[in-house]
Amino acid sequence: MFQDQITPPMSAARAREIATAFDLRALPADFLANPYPVYTALREHEPVRHMPDGSVFITRYADLVAVYRDAATFSSDKHVEFAPKYGAGSALYEHHTTSLVFNDPPLHTRVRKLIMGALTRRAIADMESGLVALVDSLLDAIEARGGGDLIEDFASAIPVEIIGNLLGVPHADRGPLRAWSLAILGALEPVVSPAQHALGNRSVSEMLVYLRTLVAERRQRPGDPERDVLTRLIQGEVDGERLSEVELLQNCIFLLNAGHETTTNLIGNGLILLEEFPAAKAGLLADLRATASEAAAQEQLLTLAVDEFLRFESSNQLGNRRALKPTQVGNVDLPEGALVTLCIGAANRDPAQFARPETLDLKREGNKHLAFGFGIHQCAGLSLARLEGRIAIGRFLQRFPDYRLSQAPVRGGRARFRGFLGAPFSVS
Ligand code: HEM
């Protein structure tokens, strides 16, 4: 059930040249279409690459794990890094520097405990029937039209509803969520134009206006704190402390965004990879047919496939940390204050960790990919994301095993978030 990605062979001299010229802020023209040859060159020749702006870019699996593990040395706090990027006091600066993912303990711990308390195994299992109904209604509409756009009409339509349900955002209010999310997370790209800055700032401000009303209503009419994340964040106390209003609003924005583009990309990337690798698709379909009467076996097949999609085309390709003291990564000395970019996409294809890493192996066992990060900041929504991926991709395949892309899919054009903006397809 697998097929290798076809990558033209590269000489060691050429690979070294690519690695020593690599600059995240000036990417080669063809990088976004296929970054993997560049990642390979970096892993082999410059695994701790000093970039012209003074930061380092790391690509080996073991080095990423070491950085993720040592949260006392490698901080997630972005106040220093984001002040020049966004301007201290801007809406984007306030948002990103208040969200849990860009903070260290104790703020990180307080918010994470509240969120994890609501994202229990039971709460996630309870979402399954609603998710199935949502996916089936999208598939009905696609069937009636004979096709559509994989991203617009399917992949992106699922997370917006799931995350909207999680925070109890009324259906009628969900329209702008995706555009806000794309603009705010888009501003995390290594290079951001003035227009993207302006859009990101405006999006944070609009989301704040919206969430102030939502929070005020929820304070008046609280939901079940066991199920409703927003009620939990409002009422919840950790060590006798509640979240301040700013912390509450900014972390709601983060939650609404975190589960959005990443999950859209998981579903979109998965279905597009299956088109790119027909043998893998045929193998998965055959296995699903052979286990048609065994729900647990089907679930297992799809769970393994989803994790392989996450490894092979990680929705979130980059992470960032800052060294709080002089330290080392991969035997390279780093000074206090060094900014480190963790390349998840490269680590997830590291042959030192994964057998045949350039092969899409939908039955890969022991797949300890880093698509959800690792350590104290590991994705708080990973079980929900896996559930969404499994149900969406599984039911799509069951309904439309012969779907075909009718045009080349259009890439999102981002280095950090890897996915597609559009992918027209037909099902007849
Ligand atoms: C395929 C989908 C997803 C991917 C690939 C993904 C990826 C990630 C990664 C890599 C991180 C760690 C960032 C770091 O260490 O700097 C993270 C953190 C986080 N994610 Fe996800 N995510 C996904 C879906 C979701 C969903 C559905 C939710 C919401 C329910 C969510 C909520 C969060 C939260 C709250 C954090 C911050 C955790 C912390 O700082 O402790 N994510 N995610």
Residues whose N, C-alpha, C, O or C-beta is under 5 A from the ligand:
A	BS01	HEM	L100 V101 R112 L255 A258 G259 T262 T263 L266 S315 N316 G319 N320 L370 A371 F372 G373 I376 H377 Q378 C379 A380 G381 L384 A385
